[in-house]
Amino acid sequence: MSQQGKAISGVFYFLIPKTGDWKERSRNFLIGLAIIVIGSLVVIASFIGLALRSNSGIGVWVIGFTGLCAFIILLSSAYRRYRIQNYQMTPRRGWLFVVLIFIILGFASALLGFFWVPESEQNLSVSLVLGGTILGVIVILLYDGYPILKERGSPGYVTIAGLMIVLAIVYMTGISWWIVPFDPSALDVGPYISPPSESFPLGTTSLGQDLLSRTIAGGSIMLQVAVLSVIVCFSIGVPLGLGASYRGGSTDKAVALVMDSIFAFPGLVLAIAIAAMLGPGVLNMALAIAVVYIPSYFRVIRSQVLTVKELPYVEAAIVLGARDRDILFRYILPNVLPSAVVVMSINFADAILTAAGLTFVGLGLPVDVPDWGWDLTFGSHQYIAGKWWVITYPGLMIVILALGFTLAGEGLNEVLTPKLKE
């Protein structure tokens, strides 16, 4: 059997490399594999420990079911790839097969949620579907990897490291309600401003709330705001940059002037002004952040389109009589879309930090909603008195989540840029 047949590959490791010193490189990859395995076991043990102390009483069951869903998704992906490689299934039917698996798992989760916890059937079903899907993606990334990331070396590793950080926090947030030791919004669950102890590993707040529970559940609002704002930015900024720059003339100048005017304002100040006018709420926060970052998409797409539309293959399509719609969506958009994806990944990190800033100045959600931004606000008043834990852990989670998106964005920038490979 050849060495290639014996290779064990994944995102973080390739035990038998094609080039370089075999022993040295294999040893390095084995060390990396050991770090990933040990780290994964630590994370799994932490989740199980939280589940055993969960306020819901079914935390272990939830983690077990999401783990089963992830295993089924992994088997489905491996089966699809095997059938496609042996020409027993077309790629289209392979994706239909995966979609069918998702539908079956979603239906099973809804039924289990309805019969197991009827009063919280909707919340439980969403947690099971989201948790199982995210955990399945994590397992596939670790086991199977993605070819372009493995080929690109360190940029691929940086990208996957960022994605793993983000996905782990999304999974934790998705099942947070079922694994937290106490209700994150409940008052007087412990002593006021208590330092970390055995009963409260991260301490308590000035209202007697468990900081561990609030830290686990506090990312929900920021993730919702970030996702909504990025969707709005992408949906408006990309079409504007695509259409205005392709048409050119006065249209391009007018839209560019408006975008530059918005871009000239300090981002956080403009977001605060818009959020103050719209009022509190997840959607209003997302819209306030979206207005700030739409010019970023427009400027990147515009610069790319101005270059691509002068290339020979676009001019040939024009000479052959192709319609403007076909030129935009078949010839130009596929070549500028990778740049928009990179901006989108970095925009997530900016949206997280901006959402924390809005909440910090009192323009977020009500105080009874668990949110890292509110904990920063209250913790800033306690930090001077030496109560460091109230602000440390929520701030650390914001930094880790923003770091994950930043790593993913910077890695994708190198992975999706062919010139950097050279």
N, C-alpha and C positions, 0 to 999 in steps of 0.2 A: 504494500500500500504506500502511496506517495505521501510526502510530507503535507501536501496541500489537502489530502483526504483526511489527515489526522488533525488538522488545525481546529482549534476551538476559538471562535471569534465572537466578539460583541462590541459594544460601543467603547468600553474602557479597556479592552484587552484584546490582544491577538497573540496567542501563545507561540505560534510558529511563524515569525515574520518572513517575508520573501527576501529581504535584503538585510545586510548588516551582520554583525557577529551573532551567531545563533544563541550561544549560552548567555551572553551579557544582555541582549535585548529580551530574551525569554525571561530572564531573572527579573528584569525591570517590570515587565508586564505582569509577572506573577505577583510581585509586590503590590502593583496597582490593583490587581484582582483581589488580593487579600484585604487591602484597605476598603474596597467597595463592599466585599462580603461582610467584613466586621462592622462597617458602618451601617449596612442594611440590617444586620442582626440587632444592633443597638437601637435603631429606629423602631424595628418591629417589637422589641422587648418594651420600649417606652410606650408604644401604643397599647400593648396588651396590659401593661401596668396601669395605664390610665383607665382602660376599659374595665378592669377588675374593681376600680374604685368609682365607677361612673355613677352619676346621680340617676340616670335613666334605668339602670338595672339590666340593660340588654346591650351594653357596650361590647362585650366579647362576642356576642352573637352578630352584631353589626360588622365588626372587623372580620369575623370569620366568613360571613356571606360575601363581603366585598373582595376578600381574598379568593374565594371560590369563583366569583365572577371574573377576576383577573386571570385566574388559571384557565378558565374556559376560553376567554378572549385570546390568551397566548396559544392555546391548542388550535383554535380556529385560524389564527394567523399562520401558524406553522403548517397546518393542513392545506390552507389556500396556496401558500407558496410552493409546497410539495407538488400539488396537483398542477399548478401552472408550469413549474419546471419540467414536469413529465408530459406536458402537452395534453393533459386530461381535463383542463379547465381553462377557459379564456380569462384574461384579466378582468373583463367586465363582469362575468359570472362570479369571479372570485370576490369582487367587491360586493356584489349582491348577496353572496353567502355571508360575508361579514356583517352586512346590514341586517340580514335575517337573524343572525345570532344576537345582535344588539336589541332587536325588537323582542325576541323571546326573553332575554334577560330583563328588559324593561317591564314586560308584562308579568313575569314571575315576581319581580320586586314589588310591583303595585299590588299583586294579590297577597304577598306576604305582609306588606305594610297594612293592608286592610284587615286581614285576619289576626295579625299579631298585636298591633297597637291601633285599634280602630279610631281612637280619638286623635291620633297624630298620623293618620295614614298618609296624608299628602307629604308631610315633612319627612317621614321615614322613607317613603318611596323615592323621593328626590335624592335623599342622602345615599340610599343604596345604589341607585343608578349612577349618580355622579361619582361616588366613591369607587364603585366597581370599574367604571370606565377609566378614571384617572389612574387607578392602581394597575389596570391592564396595560395602559400606555407605558407606565413606568417599567413594568416587567418586560414588555416587548423591547423597549429601548435598551435595557440591560442585557437581555438575552440575544436579541437579533441585531440591533443596531440599524444604522442607515448608511448605505454604501458611500455616499458622497462625503459623509462626515468622517468615516474611517480613512478614506483616501486623502483627505486634507490634513491629517495629522493633528497638531495642537489646536488649530482653530476649531476643528470638529469636537475635540474634547472640551474646549471652553464652552462651546455652544450647548453640548449635552449636559455639562455641569450646571449651567444656568437653567436649562429646562428642568433638570431634576430637582433643583431647589424650588422652582416655581410650582412644579407639579406636586411635590411633597407638601407644600403649604396649602395648595388647593385641596388636596385630599384630606389634610387635617381639618381644614375649614368646613369641607363638605359633610364630614361626619362628626363635627365638633359637638353638636347638641347631645349626642348619644355617648360621648366619652368624657365629658367634663365632670369633675368631682362635684361641683355645685352649680346651681343656676347662675349664669354670668350676670344676670340683672338683679338677683336677690340681694337684699341688704341684710346686714347684721348676721351673716353666716359665720363670722368669727370676730375676734377682737379688732378694734380700730388700729390702723397703722401698725400691724404686727409684722416683725421681720420674718424672713423665711424660716420655717420650722418643719417638723415632721408632718404635722396636720395640714399646713399650708406651705408647700415647697417654695413658692415664690412670694409668700407674704400676703398681706391684705391691704386694701385701700383705706382711705379716710372714712368711707361709709361702711366698712366691715365686709366688703366684697372680696371674694377669692380671686386673687390676681392671676393664678394659673388658669382658672376657667375663663377669665376675660382675655387672657393672652391667646388661648387656643381658639376662642370664638370671635375674637376681635377683627380678624382679617376679612370677614364676610363683606362688610360694607365697603372696604377699600377695593376689594376685588370686583364687586359689582360696579362701583363707580369707574374703575379703570377700564373694565370691559366695555361698558356702555359708551364712555367717552372716546375710546379708541375706535369703536364701530362708527360713531358719528363722524369723527375726524376722517377716517378712511373713506367713508361713503361720500363725503362732500369734497375733501381735499383732492383726492385722486381724479375724479371726473372733471373738476374745475381745472386742474393742471393739465390734464390730457386734452380737453376741448379747447381751452383758451390758447394754449401754446401752439396747438396744431393749426388753429384758424389764424392766429397772429393778428397784426394790425391793431386797430383801436380796441378791439375786444380784449386782446392780450394785455395791452397797456392799462386798460381800466381795471381789470381783475387783479393784475399785479400791483397796481397802486393801492387797492383796497387791502390786499394781503400784506403788503409792506407796512401799511398804516397800523394794522393790527399787530404785526410782528414788532413794531417799534415800541409798544408798551411793555413794561416789565410784566412777565407772565403771571406771577402770583398776585400782583396788584390788580391786574385786569380781571383775574379769576375771582378775587375778593369782591370787586365792584359788581360783577355780573351775578355772583351768588347772593349778594346783599339785595339786589333787585328782584331776583327770582324767588328767594326764600329757601328754607331748609327742605331737604329731601334728596334721595339718591339720584333721581332723574335731573333735578335742578343742578346738583353738584356736577354731574356728568356733562350737562350742557355748558356750564360755566368753564369747565376744563377743556371741552372740545373746541370752543371758540378760540381759546388761546393757542391751540396746537394745530388747527387747520392750516395756517400758513406754512408750517413745516412741511406737510405733505405737498402742498401746492408748489413750493419752491423746488423741492427735490424732483418731483415729476416734471415740472416745467423745464428744468435744466436738462433732464434726460431726453425729453421729447424734442427739444430744440436741436439736440445732437443727432438723435436717431432718424428724424424725418428728412435729414439731408443725406442719409446713406444711400448707396446705389440700389439696394433691393426695394426701398420705399419709392424711389424715383421710378424704378421699373414698373412697380405696381400702378403708379399714377399714369404712366405712359400707356399701359395695357388697358386702362379704363376702369380700374377698380374703384368702387364707391368709397367715399370718405369713411363710412361706418366700417367697412371691411378693413381699410388701411389702419384705422385706429385700433380696432379690437383684435385683428389677426396678425398684424405686422409690428405695430408700435407697442401696444399694451404688454404683450408677453416679454418684451425686452426691458421695459421699465418697471415691471411689477416687482422684481427682486429688491430694488431700491426702496419701494414702498413698504415691503415686508420688514426690511431692516429698520426703517423709521418707526414702523408700528411697534416692533419689539422694544425699541428704546423709549418710545412714547409711553409704554406701560409703566416703566420706572418713573418717568416724569409725572404721570398721572397719580401714581401712588404717593409721591412726595407732595404734590399739590393738594391732593385730597386730605392728607394729614395736616397741611398748613391751613386749609379751610376750616377743618374741625378745631384746630388749635385756637383760632381766633373767634370761635363760637358760631360758625356758619355751617356746621354739619347737622347731624341728626340729633334728636332729643337725647338728654343725658342718660336715660334709662336703657339705651341701646348699647350693647358692648362694642366698643370701637377703640382701636389703638390711639387714634387722635385725641379722644376725650381723656384717655388715661395719661397721655402726655400733658394735656392741659392741667389736669388736677395734680399730676406728679411734679410739675414745675414749681408749684407752690410749696410742696413738701420737701423738695430736694434741698432747699436752703437749710432746713431743720435737720438734715442728715438722713432723711428717709429716702435713700437712694433707689430702693427696689421698685418704688411705685412708677418711676419714669424709665428705669433701665430696661426692663424686659419688653414693654411695648415698643420702645424706641429701637431695641435690638431687632425685633421682628420686622419693623418697617425697613431697617437697613438691610436685613437679609433678603427680604422680598425684592427690594429695589436692586440689590446686587445681583440676584438671580436674573431679573429681566435685563440688566445691563450686560451681564456676561453673555446671555443668549443673543442680545442684539449685536454686540461687538463680534462675537463668533460668527454669526450669520453674515455680517458685513464682509468678512474674509472668505467664508465658504461660498457665498453667492456671487463673488466678484472674480471672474476668470483671470483678470490681469494679475491679481494678487497671488494666484497659484503659480504663475511664472516667476 
